Amino acid sequence: MSLTGRFWFRKSWTGRLVLLVEEERPRWFGRGAGKPRWRNAKLLDFAEPELRPLMMMEKHHRMGSGPAQVRTLRPVPTAVEARAANG
């Protein structure tokens, strides 16, 4: 399920403002293109792509489903490496 980039706001019964995001949901048995649908935004929708593995790791840790491993993280360059890369 991938986000399309469209969003909307709605007000709940209690007066809170809720962010809605549109996503492409695959159809049953793979017939045709995906069907767009609106859903409430989750915290993971706001995360940068580089931070998503960390957020998933935290979710698995809180659920108690054993040790989660993140394999897509890259080390942060040190100050010397950053200066060399910038010129």
C-alpha positions in Angstrom: 0.0 0.0 0.0 1.6 3.2 -1.1 0.6 6.8 -0.3 -0.5 8.9 -3.3 0.6 12.2 -1.7 -3.0 13.6 -1.4 -4.3 14.6 2.0 -7.3 16.2 3.7 -8.3 17.3 7.1 -11.6 16.5 8.9 -13.0 17.4 12.3 -13.9 14.6 14.7 -17.0 14.6 16.9 -14.9 15.9 19.9 -13.5 18.8 17.8 -10.1 17.3 17.1 -8.5 17.9 13.7 -7.7 14.6 12.0 -5.3 14.2 9.0 -6.6 11.9 6.3 -4.2 10.4 3.7 -5.0 8.7 0.4 -3.3 5.4 -0.4 -3.5 2.9 -3.2 -4.9 -0.4 -1.9 -4.4 -3.5 -4.1 -7.5 -5.1 -5.4 -8.5 -8.7 -4.6 -6.8 -11.3 -6.7 -4.7 -8.7 -8.4 -7.3 -7.6 -10.9 -6.5 -4.2 -12.4 -4.9 -1.2 -10.8 -5.2 -0.4 -7.1 -8.2 1.3 -5.6 -7.6 4.6 -3.8 -9.0 4.9 -0.3 -8.8 7.5 2.5 -7.6 6.6 6.0 -6.5 8.4 9.2 -2.8 9.2 9.2 -0.4 7.2 11.4 2.8 8.4 13.0 4.8 6.3 10.6 3.3 8.4 7.7 5.2 11.4 9.0 8.6 9.7 9.3 11.4 10.3 6.9 12.2 7.1 4.9 15.5 6.8 6.7 13.8 6.7 10.1 11.1 4.2 9.3 13.2 1.1 10.2 13.8 2.6 13.6 10.1 3.3 14.2 9.3 -0.3 13.2 12.0 -1.6 15.5 10.4 0.4 18.4 6.9 -1.0 17.5 8.2 -4.5 17.6 10.0 -3.9 20.9 6.9 -2.5 22.6 4.8 -5.4 21.4 7.2 -7.8 23.0 7.7 -9.8 19.8 11.3 -10.5 20.4 14.4 -8.7 19.2 14.0 -6.8 16.0 16.9 -6.2 13.7 17.3 -3.2 11.4 19.5 -4.0 8.4 18.8 -0.9 6.3 20.6 1.7 8.5 23.8 3.3 7.3 26.4 4.9 9.6 26.3 8.6 10.0 29.5 10.2 8.5 31.9 11.8 11.0 32.7 15.5 10.7 36.0 14.7 8.8 34.2 12.6 6.3 31.4 15.2 5.8 34.0 17.9 5.1 35.8 15.7 2.6 32.5 14.9 0.8 31.5 18.6 0.7 34.9 19.7 -0.7 
